[in-house]
């Protein structure tokens, strides 16, 4: 199982909108993520910083499949007004234990 983490930033004043969107994530998005191979996914918010965590057998292949779906494209378009531009900063995993 591969694990990845990214840092995103919410636009100033959009923190509550980000929380509301994630409190009501579309079931079809979750189904598409699961179908693509995502097995564990979390978002953690601190101020305007978001740490995104994901697990999959092959994280790159999983996100490639997911990003090709209409529902993920629609979600990303909806989140564009909430998240700062510039993409995500990926973290390097340096330690893990189960």
N, CA and C of each residue as an Amber inpcrd file, in Angstrom:
protein
   294
   0.8520000  -1.1830000   0.0000000   0.0000000   0.0000000   0.0000000
   0.8920000   1.2380000   0.0000000   0.6320000   2.1620000  -0.9080000
   1.3540000   3.4290000  -0.9440000   0.5620000   4.4860000  -0.1860000
   1.2840000   5.4050000   0.4230000   0.6730000   6.5100000   1.1620000
   1.2450000   7.8190000   0.6200000   0.4020000   8.8270000   0.5220000
   0.8490000  10.1500000   0.0750000   0.1520000  11.2190000   0.9030000
   0.8350000  12.3520000   1.0140000   0.2600000  13.5150000   1.6890000
   0.6280000  14.7640000   0.9060000  -0.3010000  15.7170000   0.8950000
  -0.1140000  16.9750000   0.1880000  -0.5580000  18.1250000   1.0860000
  -0.0250000  19.2820000   0.8170000  -0.4420000  20.5020000   1.4980000
  -1.1370000  21.4020000   0.4850000  -2.3510000  21.8160000   0.8160000
  -3.1260000  22.7650000   0.0190000  -3.4180000  23.9780000   0.8920000
  -3.8950000  25.0410000   0.2820000  -4.2540000  26.2150000   1.0620000
  -5.6180000  26.7180000   0.6110000  -6.4730000  26.9660000   1.5890000
  -7.8120000  27.5110000   1.3530000  -7.6940000  29.0300000   1.2110000
  -8.4630000  29.5860000   0.2890000  -8.4820000  31.0410000   0.1250000
  -8.9880000  31.6890000   1.4030000  -8.4310000  32.8570000   1.6950000
  -8.8240000  33.5960000   2.8920000 -10.3240000  33.8420000   2.8900000
 -10.9680000  33.5070000   4.0100000 -12.4080000  33.6930000   4.1600000
 -13.2460000  32.5520000   3.6200000 -12.6150000  31.5300000   3.0520000
 -13.3420000  30.4000000   2.4630000 -13.2800000  29.1410000   3.3270000
 -12.7690000  29.2600000   4.5390000 -12.6030000  28.1000000   5.4070000
 -13.9280000  27.4040000   5.7080000 -14.9640000  28.1790000   6.0260000
 -16.2680000  27.5700000   6.3250000 -16.8720000  26.9100000   5.0930000
 -16.6710000  27.5130000   3.9250000 -17.1630000  26.9160000   2.6870000
 -16.4560000  25.5800000   2.4320000 -15.1520000  25.5330000   2.7040000
 -14.3930000  24.2890000   2.5570000 -14.9530000  23.2160000   3.4970000
 -15.1980000  23.5960000   4.7530000 -15.7760000  22.6500000   5.7250000
 -17.1450000  22.1450000   5.2640000 -18.0020000  23.0570000   4.8110000
 -19.3420000  22.6660000   4.3640000 -19.2770000  21.7040000   3.1800000
 -18.4040000  21.9830000   2.2320000 -18.2840000  21.1070000   1.0620000
 -17.8610000  19.7060000   1.4840000 -16.9460000  19.6240000   2.4210000
 -16.4520000  18.3080000   2.8320000 -17.3840000  17.6160000   3.8240000
 -18.2730000  18.3590000   4.4270000 -19.2890000  17.7340000   5.2870000
 -20.3790000  17.0880000   4.4440000 -20.4080000  17.4440000   3.1570000
 -21.4450000  16.9180000   2.2660000 -20.8280000  16.4510000   0.9450000
 -19.7020000  15.7490000   1.0370000 -19.0510000  15.2420000  -0.1800000
 -20.0330000  14.3620000  -0.9270000 -20.0580000  14.5370000  -2.2370000
 -20.9990000  13.8030000  -3.0730000 -20.7340000  12.2990000  -3.0190000
 -21.7480000  11.4930000  -2.7730000 -21.5650000  10.0350000  -2.7420000
 -20.9580000   9.4920000  -4.0250000 -21.3140000  10.0710000  -5.1750000
 -20.7540000   9.5790000  -6.4400000 -19.2570000   9.8650000  -6.5380000
 -18.7700000  10.9170000  -5.8670000 -17.3340000  11.1810000  -5.8340000
 -16.6250000  10.1250000  -4.9890000 -17.2080000   9.8080000  -3.8500000
 -16.6260000   8.7700000  -2.9940000 -16.6270000   7.4300000  -3.7140000
 -17.7150000   7.1070000  -4.3900000 -17.7720000   5.8480000  -5.1450000
 -16.7230000   5.8120000  -6.2490000 -16.5570000   6.9130000  -6.9610000
 -15.5570000   6.9760000  -8.0290000 -14.1470000   6.8380000  -7.4640000
 -13.9000000   7.4580000  -6.3270000 -12.5850000   7.3500000  -5.6890000
 -12.3130000   5.9060000  -5.2770000 -13.2910000   5.2870000  -4.7070000
 -13.1400000   3.8840000  -4.3020000 -12.9350000   2.9950000  -5.5270000
 -13.7280000   3.2000000  -6.5730000 -13.5990000   2.4180000  -7.8030000
 -12.2280000   2.6050000  -8.4610000 -11.6490000   3.7910000  -8.3190000
 -10.3310000   4.0690000  -8.8950000  -9.2080000   3.4000000  -8.1070000
  -9.5060000   3.0000000  -6.8510000  -8.5050000   2.3090000  -6.0460000
  -8.1120000   3.0120000  -4.7660000  -8.7270000   4.1470000  -4.4670000
  -8.4260000   4.8580000  -3.2280000  -9.0100000   4.0900000  -2.0550000
  -8.2000000   3.8210000  -1.0440000  -8.6440000   3.0000000   0.0770000
  -8.7510000   3.7650000   1.3890000  -8.0320000   4.8450000   1.5020000
  -8.0560000   5.6340000   2.7230000  -7.7550000   7.0630000   2.3090000
  -8.6180000   7.9940000   2.6910000  -8.4250000   9.3830000   2.2600000
  -8.9500000  10.2950000   3.3590000  -8.1310000  11.2510000   3.7380000
  -8.5120000  12.2080000   4.7780000  -8.0130000  13.5940000   4.4080000
  -8.7400000  14.6070000   4.8760000  -8.3100000  15.9940000   4.7560000
  -8.3400000  16.5950000   6.1600000  -7.2680000  17.2690000   6.5350000
  -7.1470000  17.8930000   7.8470000  -6.9400000  19.3850000   7.6520000
  -7.7690000  20.1990000   8.3100000  -7.7160000  21.6480000   8.1540000
  -7.1690000  22.2860000   9.4240000  -6.2020000  23.1880000   9.2500000
  -5.6530000  23.9810000  10.3460000  -5.5110000  25.4050000   9.8280000
  -6.3930000  26.2790000  10.2880000  -6.4080000  27.6270000   9.7300000
  -6.8140000  27.5380000   8.2710000  -5.9110000  27.9480000   7.3810000
  -6.1690000  27.8570000   5.9430000  -5.3890000  26.7210000   5.2940000
  -4.5740000  26.0330000   6.0700000  -3.7760000  24.9300000   5.5270000
  -4.5410000  23.6200000   5.5980000  -4.4700000  22.8560000   4.5030000
  -5.1270000  21.5540000   4.4230000  -4.0520000  20.5050000   4.1570000
  -4.0170000  19.4970000   4.9900000  -3.1820000  18.3390000   4.7020000
  -4.1170000  17.2580000   4.1830000  -3.8040000  16.7780000   2.9880000
  -4.5730000  15.7230000   2.3390000  -3.7490000  14.4470000   2.4230000
  -4.3830000  13.3650000   2.8650000  -3.7130000  12.0770000   3.0120000
  -4.4790000  11.0310000   2.2010000  -3.7360000  10.1770000   1.4960000
  -4.3810000   9.1430000   0.6910000  -3.5560000   7.8640000   0.6940000
  -4.2610000   6.7390000   0.6020000  -3.6320000   5.4280000   0.4800000
  -4.2470000   4.6870000  -0.7010000  -3.3850000   3.9960000  -1.4550000
  -3.8280000   3.1540000  -2.5610000  -2.6870000   2.2110000  -2.9010000
  -2.9990000   1.1450000  -3.6100000  -1.9430000   0.2270000  -4.0460000
  -0.9490000   0.9710000  -4.9320000  -1.4530000   1.7970000  -5.8340000
  -0.6320000   2.6240000  -6.7170000  -1.2710000   4.0030000  -6.7400000
  -0.7370000   4.9180000  -5.9420000  -1.3600000   6.2330000  -5.7710000
  -1.4320000   6.9940000  -7.0900000  -0.3620000   6.9960000  -7.8650000
  -0.3720000   7.7340000  -9.1270000  -1.4200000   7.1930000 -10.0900000
  -1.4760000   5.8790000 -10.2570000  -2.4620000   5.2730000 -11.1580000
  -3.8790000   5.5250000 -10.6640000  -4.0700000   5.4690000  -9.3580000
  -5.3880000   5.7120000  -8.7720000  -5.8660000   7.1260000  -9.0610000
  -5.0120000   8.1160000  -8.8280000  -5.4160000   9.4940000  -9.0650000
  -5.5560000   9.7840000 -10.5610000  -4.7670000   9.1290000 -11.3860000
  -4.9240000   9.2790000 -12.8310000  -6.3230000   8.8220000 -13.2580000
  -6.7570000   7.6730000 -12.7360000  -8.1080000   7.1740000 -13.0400000
  -9.1760000   8.1210000 -12.5000000  -8.9970000   8.5380000 -11.2540000
  -9.9910000   9.3930000 -10.6240000 -10.0920000  10.7450000 -11.3260000
  -8.9620000  11.3340000 -11.6720000  -8.9610000  12.6450000 -12.3190000
  -9.6200000  12.6220000 -13.6990000  -9.7350000  11.4480000 -14.2870000
 -10.3660000  11.3110000 -15.6020000 -11.8870000  11.2180000 -15.5190000
 -12.4330000  11.0920000 -14.3050000 -13.8830000  10.9480000 -14.1720000
 -14.5770000  12.3140000 -14.2080000 -15.7910000  12.3140000 -14.7130000
 -16.5620000  13.5580000 -14.7810000 -16.8470000  14.1240000 -13.3940000
 -17.1360000  13.2560000 -12.4360000 -17.4870000  13.7360000 -11.1010000
 -16.2840000  14.4080000 -10.4280000 -15.0820000  13.8920000 -10.6320000
 -13.8860000  14.5260000 -10.0480000 -13.6120000  15.8650000 -10.7260000
 -13.8160000  15.9360000 -12.0380000 -13.6470000  17.2050000 -12.7530000
 -14.6360000  18.2460000 -12.2230000 -15.8660000  17.8010000 -11.9780000
 -16.9030000  18.6970000 -11.4420000 -16.5330000  19.1590000 -10.0260000
 -16.0420000  18.2340000  -9.1960000 -15.6260000  18.5660000  -7.8270000
 -14.4730000  19.5700000  -7.8550000 -13.4720000  19.3160000  -8.6880000
 -12.3240000  20.2240000  -8.7700000 -12.7570000  21.6160000  -9.2190000
 -13.7070000  21.6790000 -10.1430000 -14.2230000  22.9770000 -10.5820000
 -14.9160000  23.6950000  -9.4220000 -15.6660000  22.9500000  -8.6200000
 -16.3510000  23.5440000  -7.4610000 -15.3400000  24.0160000  -6.4120000
 -14.2600000  23.2810000  -6.2380000 -13.2560000  23.6320000  -5.2360000
 -12.3260000  24.7450000  -5.7040000 -12.3270000  25.0510000  -6.9940000
 -11.4470000  26.0960000  -7.5250000 -11.7380000  27.4550000  -6.8900000
 -12.9700000  27.6920000  -6.5100000 -13.3140000  28.9700000  -5.8830000
 -12.9470000  29.0010000  -4.4060000 -12.5540000  27.8640000  -3.8650000
 -12.2540000  27.7510000  -2.4390000 -10.7510000  27.6110000  -2.1780000
 -10.0510000  26.9180000  -3.0690000  -8.6260000  26.6470000  -2.8740000
  -7.7630000  27.6270000  -3.6430000  -6.6170000  27.9750000  -3.0600000
  -5.6700000  28.8420000  -3.7550000  -5.0780000  28.1060000  -4.9480000
  -4.7640000  28.8560000  -5.9600000  -4.1250000  28.2870000  -7.1470000
  -2.6770000  27.9580000  -6.8260000  -2.1000000  27.1420000  -7.6620000
  -0.6880000  26.8150000  -7.4720000  -0.4680000  25.3550000  -7.1590000
  -1.5550000  24.6230000  -7.0410000  -1.4140000  23.1900000  -6.8190000
  -1.0680000  22.8370000  -5.4000000  -0.6850000  21.6120000  -5.2540000
  -0.3980000  21.0590000  -3.9350000   1.0900000  20.7990000  -3.8040000
   1.5660000  20.9040000  -2.5910000   2.9410000  20.5340000  -2.2860000
   2.9080000  19.1290000  -1.7120000   3.6380000  18.2120000  -2.3310000
   3.6320000  16.8180000  -1.8850000   4.7080000  16.6090000  -0.8220000
   4.3640000  15.8190000   0.1800000   5.3000000  15.4670000   1.2310000
   5.9960000  14.1560000   0.9010000   7.2310000  14.0270000   1.3280000
   7.9730000  12.7750000   1.2200000   7.7490000  11.9810000   2.5050000
   7.3480000  10.7320000   2.3700000   7.2000000   9.8790000   3.5460000
   8.5850000   9.4420000   4.0030000   8.9030000   9.7090000   5.2520000
  10.2130000   9.3310000   5.7890000  10.1140000   8.3070000   6.9160000
   8.8840000   8.0500000   7.3870000   8.7070000   7.0530000   8.4350000
   7.2610000   6.5800000   8.4370000   7.0830000   5.3020000   8.7050000
   5.7540000   4.7230000   8.8160000   5.8450000   3.4270000   9.6050000
   4.8090000   3.1590000  10.4000000   4.6380000   1.8290000  10.9710000
   3.1590000   1.5630000  11.1450000   2.7830000   0.2780000  11.0840000
   1.3960000  -0.1370000  11.3140000   1.2910000  -0.7620000  12.6850000
